[in-house]
Amino acid sequence: MSEGWKVTAQVREHSLVIDQPSGGNEGANPLETFVFSLAGCISTIAKMVAREQKIELIGIEIDISADINTDGLIGKQSDDPVGFKSIDIKPTSMRH
């Protein structure tokens, strides 16, 4: 872990910078990173199921929006718990 909130994660030969807006804002915060990961998991599973069902996909789009209370993460007082209030997922697939 470096100075402030910045974290550089290494997985195999890939790296990912995670940060906080109140830090250097050099990357997505951990909650946003989770949303990225969720979209990746959903699209991967959708492609696997399509292959098993012999459905030829020409593309898949995952639109995810999240209502996140980050007040506690940036030092603000809040009556609501820090974290996700809701996550809305809208997958769209294109197939032949």
Phi, psi and omega in degrees: 000136180265187180301143179075222184258351186295132175232131173252115181263137177248128173226118187050237181261014183252149175230153181221129178264126177242133183211180177241148175304327180281351174268227179275352182054040182270358179196176176295152177281169183302324179292319176294323178298322176300317180296318174304312182297320179299316177299319178297317179296315181297315181293323178295314179296319179299318179294321179295317179294318178300317179296316179297325180272003181058042175257124181272108176273138173255357176173159175216139178234132178245113177259112181240130172234144182228136173264110187240129173269108181255008185307312181296331180289335181251016174085010179268146175285145179207141175282338179274149176295147175290141176125202185283131169269321178199157174227125180249124184241126178230094177277144175227127178243149175243128180224163178286000000 
